[in-house]
Every structure is written in C-alpha cells, then in structure tokens.
Amino acid sequence: VRAETALAAPADADPARLRDWARELRGTGPVPSPDDLVDDDELLGIDVELAVTRTSLRCRLGPLAPIAARTAIGCGLAGYASLALGVGRPYWALVTAASLYQANVTLTWNRGVQRVVGNIVGVLAFAALVPLAHLAPAALVLVCLALNFGAEALISRNYWLGSVCVTPMALLITEFARAQDPARLVTERLADTAVGAVVGFAAAIAVTNRRAGDRLEDALTAVERAGEHTARLLADRQPAPGALESARRALAGALVELRATADAASGEWWQRALPEERVVTAEQSGHRTLAATVRRRGLLLDRDAKARAEDVRG
C-alpha cells in the first residue's frame, strides 16, 4: 500500500492526504456519495452544457469526412464481394455495411457485433414464423405489422433487439410478390450479413482518422480560451450588455464540441496518446465557469427586479 500510495500521490502531498489515499487503496475508507464526487457548481455547468447540446445544430464536414469515406468504400466493396460470390441479393450486404459506421472504429465494431447477432437470431425467428405466415395472406400481413411495431419500439433503444425484428420482417416482405424457398432466403441473408460485416469493418480499419488527435487539441484550446475570456468577464463588476451571455454560449458550445471530439478520438486506432487528464480538467473548469455565469446572471436579474420594485414604491 505504501508503494502504491507513493506512486499515486504527488511529491508535495501532505501526510493527511497520504493517509486518505492509503485508506482508499485498502478499501477501508467511506463510500463516496455522488455529492462528494461532483460539486453543485459542476452539476449546474453540466446542465447548461446539455441544454446547449439539445439546441445545437452546428455541423462541420471535416470530422465527417472519414466516416463518409468508410461508408462509400465499405458499401461499394461489400456489394462487389457479394456479387463475386454469387449471392442472390447483394444489396443486403451493402445495407449491412452501411449500418455499421459510427463515430469511431470501436463503436463501429460494437455495431457490427450487434448487427450480426441480431440477424442470426432474426433468421431463427423467421424460420419459426414463416409457417404461420404461409397460412393465409392476412396472416402474412399481421406478422409483418407485428414485427414492424417491434422494430420501431426497439431499434432506438437496443440495436440488436431491433435487428431481431427487422430481419424476419425483411425476409417475409419478399413473400408479398410470390412464395419463396425459406431455406434459400435464410442462406442468402446469412451470407450477405457475413460479407457486409467483414468487408465493412475492414474498410473502417483501412480508412484511418489520423486527424482526430489534432481536432482534440484544437477543441481543448478553444475551451481553455473561452473559459479564460468568460472568467475575465465574471471578474468585471459591470461587463458590457450581452457580453457575459455571449461568452456563456461560446463556452458551452466549446464544451459540447470538446466532448464530441474526445468521444470520437478515444475510439480510433492508430492514435497517439490522448491528453485525457487535460480533457477532464478543462471540462471540470468549464462547467464551474458556466455555473458561475448562470449564478451571476441570476443575481443580476434579482438585482434588477428589486430596483424596479423600489422604483414602483417610489
């Protein structure tokens, strides 16, 4: 414990803090509450940032370029690979590849696993439902409606469960034109899913996003500059009208951009070490500064209200 404490603690740490670290390492210290982990100012700043996130519509093409390149290359190669293998419906492979791509490689891998597992389970569901759907045209329609309802209810909450409903629905829809061989449909769906997932993920690996680290550095610099500017306005007793509100919005927008950039960069491969500690420090400082602006704005509003009340009484 002494060795681990010495490695974790800074050189100028006081003895009381060292004892606290030792208790934390042993697991004998008190269990921290949420209020101990994050203070009220930081929570208020996070709320302000989330409000900006919900209303922000800004979109830049630079960060989207690697995803666009991966999608174009992966979908094209998946379609050609399915055609080369002689699979009956190559567009299923293309759709599978297109559904994989997320903000980074890690999320793309997770989506690929969900897609494959969901399709496999969905194919088994199709094998169980197809005899019922063949009883009558009305039964086919009702089964497709039920699967469509399940897909709409689940796809935004859990992708692989949504895929379990989408897969048998897509296979049953082909029955509307004419009755088809279920075994052939199952084989083609599994083959196209495998081709689309493998080729699509290979394209995500091949097209690297090496500028993610540079964008993170730029986002960090923007947050630090916006925080310093806002802090200077907070120190001023009478800032220019609208200056503090403009600075608050700029800082909140910079924090939103920093979090999105950090999330994208953290899941990319072939990256240099990211300044994670600097990101956390910048976010904590930015949230506290946002909280200070909100509190300052509230105090100013209260002061103006009192002044108006005194004018009315006068």
C-alpha positions as MATLAB code, in Angstrom:
seq = 'VRAETALAAPADADPARLRDWARELRGTGPVPSPDDLVDDDELLGIDVELAVTRTSLRCRLGPLAPIAARTAIGCGLAGYASLALGVGRPYWALVTAASLYQANVTLTWNRGVQRVVGNIVGVLAFAALVPLAHLAPAALVLVCLALNFGAEALISRNYWLGSVCVTPMALLITEFARAQDPARLVTERLADTAVGAVVGFAAAIAVTNRRAGDRLEDALTAVERAGEHTARLLADRQPAPGALESARRALAGALVELRATADAASGEWWQRALPEERVVTAEQSGHRTLAATVRRRGLLLDRDAKARAEDVRG';
ca = [
       0.000    0.000    0.000;
       2.849    2.404    0.822;
       4.414    1.765   -2.582;
       1.130    2.305   -4.450;
       0.424    5.420   -2.400;
       3.847    6.826   -3.171;
       3.328    6.245   -6.875;
      -0.159    7.778   -6.948;
       0.478   10.784   -4.715;
       2.284   13.955   -5.797;
       5.556   14.867   -4.190;
       4.114   17.774   -2.175;
       1.107   15.867   -0.775;
       0.519   16.400    2.936;
       0.535   13.421    5.369;
      -3.231   13.613    5.959;
      -3.902   13.272    2.248;
      -1.484   10.363    2.041;
      -3.403    8.588    4.810;
      -6.668    9.162    2.912;
      -5.144    7.684   -0.244;
      -3.923    4.686    1.742;
      -7.420    4.047    3.123;
      -8.861    4.295   -0.405;
      -6.315    1.769   -1.699;
      -7.097   -0.645    1.145;
     -10.826   -0.259    0.529;
     -11.481    0.696    4.171;
     -12.448    4.318    3.567;
     -16.036    5.605    3.488;
     -18.084    5.012    0.359;
     -18.264    8.340   -1.530;
     -21.665    9.796   -2.319;
     -22.495   11.485   -5.645;
     -22.271   14.871   -3.905;
     -18.677   14.077   -2.904;
     -17.686   13.169   -6.452;
     -19.184   16.181   -8.264;
     -19.976   19.514   -6.640;
     -23.084   21.612   -7.226;
     -21.281   24.090   -9.477;
     -20.090   21.371  -11.808;
     -23.549   19.767  -11.940;
     -25.093   23.131  -12.806;
     -22.476   23.621  -15.521;
     -23.232   20.184  -16.963;
     -26.933   21.089  -17.111;
     -26.083   24.253  -19.038;
     -23.935   22.240  -21.467;
     -26.716   19.691  -22.001;
     -29.138   22.493  -22.768;
     -26.782   23.745  -25.468;
     -26.369   20.184  -26.784;
     -30.122   19.835  -27.244;
     -30.401   23.096  -29.185;
     -27.144   22.978  -31.149;
     -27.499   22.439  -34.913;
     -23.931   23.148  -35.922;
     -22.359   20.575  -38.211;
     -18.907   20.609  -39.750;
     -17.848   18.489  -42.687;
     -14.253   17.894  -41.531;
     -14.949   15.295  -38.795;
     -17.479   13.548  -41.060;
     -15.042   13.003  -43.931;
     -13.515    9.724  -42.582;
     -16.982    8.281  -41.910;
     -18.133    9.262  -45.400;
     -15.051    7.652  -46.954;
     -15.516    4.477  -44.929;
     -19.165    4.266  -45.925;
     -18.517    4.792  -49.631;
     -15.621    2.327  -49.810;
     -17.145   -0.275  -47.500;
     -20.545   -0.325  -49.171;
     -19.051   -0.494  -52.665;
     -16.687   -3.329  -51.785;
     -19.385   -5.246  -49.902;
     -21.705   -5.108  -52.909;
     -18.980   -6.235  -55.311;
     -17.884   -9.028  -52.953;
     -21.440  -10.337  -52.701;
     -21.804  -10.275  -56.481;
     -18.491  -12.075  -56.888;
     -19.632  -14.807  -54.506;
     -22.866  -15.222  -56.454;
     -25.194  -14.398  -53.570;
     -28.747  -13.721  -54.775;
     -29.334  -10.365  -53.031;
     -26.117   -8.318  -52.839;
     -27.985   -5.235  -51.629;
     -28.353   -6.965  -48.241;
     -24.562   -6.966  -47.934;
     -24.451   -3.294  -48.912;
     -27.100   -2.378  -46.320;
     -25.254   -4.346  -43.636;
     -22.017   -2.490  -44.354;
     -23.798    0.873  -44.342;
     -25.388    0.172  -40.955;
     -22.028   -0.388  -39.246;
     -20.388    3.007  -39.431;
     -20.367    5.093  -36.290;
     -18.212    7.922  -34.913;
     -15.111    5.726  -34.474;
     -13.768    2.222  -35.024;
     -14.693    0.963  -31.551;
     -18.337    1.948  -31.947;
     -18.314    0.511  -35.471;
     -17.107   -2.831  -34.108;
     -19.839   -2.816  -31.446;
     -22.492   -2.046  -34.047;
     -21.151   -4.840  -36.265;
     -21.426   -7.384  -33.451;
     -24.973   -6.248  -32.698;
     -25.914   -6.436  -36.374;
     -24.556   -9.959  -36.836;
     -26.063  -11.332  -33.629;
     -29.403   -9.650  -34.337;
     -29.518  -11.054  -37.865;
     -28.702  -14.577  -36.712;
     -31.432  -14.526  -34.078;
     -33.770  -12.838  -36.576;
     -33.196  -15.610  -39.107;
     -34.166  -18.159  -36.453;
     -37.293  -16.103  -35.731;
     -38.091  -16.106  -39.460;
     -37.793  -19.891  -39.578;
     -40.299  -20.119  -36.729;
     -42.748  -17.547  -38.164;
     -42.764  -18.480  -41.846;
     -45.149  -21.465  -41.439;
     -47.633  -19.145  -39.696;
     -47.266  -16.504  -42.417;
     -47.955  -19.100  -45.125;
     -51.379  -19.947  -43.672;
     -53.107  -17.020  -45.392;
     -52.292  -13.598  -46.878;
     -53.897  -11.931  -43.844;
     -51.579  -13.853  -41.525;
     -48.568  -12.670  -43.517;
     -49.706   -9.054  -43.203;
     -50.384   -9.339  -39.466;
     -46.985  -10.931  -38.776;
     -45.216   -8.174  -40.727;
     -47.181   -5.496  -38.861;
     -46.243   -7.035  -35.510;
     -42.567   -7.217  -36.483;
     -42.650   -3.643  -37.734;
     -44.100   -2.486  -34.413;
     -41.354   -4.356  -32.544;
     -38.655   -2.848  -34.760;
     -39.931    0.708  -34.248;
     -40.188    0.190  -30.487;
     -36.760   -1.404  -30.007;
     -34.363   -0.113  -32.675;
     -33.649    3.216  -30.954;
     -33.211    1.596  -27.535;
     -31.311   -1.578  -28.342;
     -29.995   -2.060  -31.860;
     -29.534   -5.822  -31.809;
     -33.039   -6.423  -30.464;
     -34.386   -4.143  -33.176;
     -32.456   -6.186  -35.741;
     -34.152   -9.321  -34.424;
     -37.451   -7.823  -35.601;
     -36.149   -6.183  -38.774;
     -34.538   -9.344  -40.171;
     -37.621  -11.629  -40.271;
     -39.738   -8.692  -41.464;
     -37.363   -8.079  -44.401;
     -37.448  -11.771  -45.296;
     -41.228  -12.000  -45.044;
     -41.732   -8.891  -47.189;
     -40.207  -10.803  -50.101;
     -43.169  -13.177  -49.783;
     -45.610  -10.468  -50.871;
     -44.547  -10.850  -54.517;
     -44.515  -14.641  -54.559;
     -43.811  -17.561  -52.268;
     -40.103  -18.241  -51.880;
     -37.935  -21.030  -50.569;
     -37.297  -20.258  -46.842;
     -34.035  -22.210  -46.794;
     -32.652  -20.165  -49.692;
     -33.705  -16.888  -48.055;
     -32.000  -17.874  -44.805;
     -28.799  -18.864  -46.609;
     -28.644  -15.652  -48.621;
     -29.367  -13.467  -45.611;
     -26.640  -15.078  -43.510;
     -24.130  -14.939  -46.365;
     -24.840  -11.283  -47.134;
     -24.686  -10.367  -43.445;
     -21.290  -12.009  -43.077;
     -19.915  -10.394  -46.257;
     -21.240   -6.943  -45.364;
     -19.967   -7.066  -41.784;
     -16.475   -8.337  -42.647;
     -15.885   -6.097  -45.656;
     -17.487   -3.081  -43.985;
     -15.360   -3.336  -40.864;
     -12.233   -3.932  -42.948;
     -12.928   -0.624  -44.702;
     -13.266    1.103  -41.312;
      -9.839   -0.222  -40.331;
      -8.269    0.708  -43.675;
      -9.530    4.314  -43.681;
      -7.815    5.803  -40.643;
      -8.821    9.007  -38.886;
      -5.401   10.375  -38.011;
      -6.602   13.950  -37.545;
      -8.807   13.063  -34.573;
      -5.969   13.897  -32.173;
      -5.356   17.265  -33.835;
      -9.055   18.121  -33.609;
      -8.986   17.229  -29.918;
      -6.089   19.619  -29.337;
      -7.970   22.370  -31.179;
     -11.111   21.700  -29.136;
      -9.114   21.834  -25.902;
      -7.552   25.142  -26.885;
     -10.971   26.562  -27.748;
     -12.395   25.544  -24.360;
      -9.459   26.984  -22.458;
      -9.636   30.288  -24.332;
     -13.402   30.540  -23.915;
     -13.066   29.767  -20.217;
     -10.418   32.446  -19.715;
     -12.500   35.014  -21.577;
     -15.595   34.182  -19.528;
     -13.616   34.318  -16.287;
     -12.371   37.803  -17.154;
     -15.944   38.949  -17.735;
     -17.015   37.412  -14.430;
     -14.267   39.366  -12.664;
     -15.611   42.583  -14.149;
     -18.314   44.108  -11.959;
     -20.159   45.675  -14.873;
     -19.477   43.784  -18.118;
     -20.829   45.120  -21.388;
     -24.511   44.335  -22.012;
     -24.848   40.885  -23.516;
     -21.117   40.127  -23.255;
     -21.474   37.612  -20.421;
     -24.372   35.826  -22.110;
     -22.429   35.630  -25.379;
     -19.376   34.286  -23.540;
     -21.521   31.709  -21.743;
     -22.943   30.420  -25.017;
     -19.498   30.289  -26.610;
     -18.067   28.347  -23.655;
     -20.982   25.908  -23.605;
     -20.634   25.313  -27.335;
     -16.886   24.741  -26.968;
     -17.533   22.185  -24.202;
     -20.036   20.347  -26.391;
     -17.503   20.261  -29.227;
     -14.772   19.035  -26.872;
     -16.863   16.135  -25.548;
     -17.916   15.041  -29.053;
     -14.330   15.265  -30.321;
     -12.937   13.384  -27.311;
     -15.506   10.599  -27.692;
     -14.682   10.225  -31.379;
     -10.919   10.255  -30.856;
     -10.941    7.823  -27.927;
     -12.317    5.005  -30.078;
      -9.962    5.364  -33.044;
      -6.956    3.136  -33.572;
      -3.503    4.188  -34.724;
      -3.615    7.250  -32.499;
      -1.052    8.858  -30.260;
      -1.783    9.039  -26.545;
      -4.677   11.402  -25.920;
      -4.451   14.109  -23.204;
      -7.262   12.577  -21.141;
      -6.285   14.300  -17.893;
      -6.218   17.670  -19.639;
      -9.656   16.988  -21.133;
     -11.149   16.165  -17.730;
      -9.559   19.237  -16.149;
     -10.796   21.503  -18.946;
     -14.327   20.120  -18.681;
     -14.459   20.495  -14.899;
     -13.147   24.055  -15.057;
     -15.513   24.914  -17.897;
     -18.541   23.528  -16.052;
     -17.713   25.528  -12.938;
     -17.290   28.662  -15.029;
     -20.650   28.035  -16.693;
     -22.240   27.649  -13.275;
     -20.693   30.944  -12.193;
     -22.155   32.718  -15.218;
     -25.612   31.323  -14.502;
     -25.408   32.334  -10.849;
     -24.078   35.778  -11.800;
     -26.894   36.202  -14.303;
     -29.436   35.203  -11.656;
     -28.022   37.703   -9.190;
     -28.197   40.458  -11.817;
     -31.796   39.574  -12.604;
     -32.711   39.630   -8.929;
     -30.983   42.994   -8.519;
     -32.882   44.438  -11.493;
     -36.175   43.146  -10.109;
     -35.503   44.756   -6.737;
     -34.602   48.027   -8.430;
     -37.851   48.009  -10.397;
     -39.807   47.286   -7.233;
     -38.145   50.204   -5.451;
     -38.952   52.477   -8.402;
     -42.608   51.458   -8.227;
     -42.748   52.118   -4.495;
     -41.037   55.497   -5.030;
];
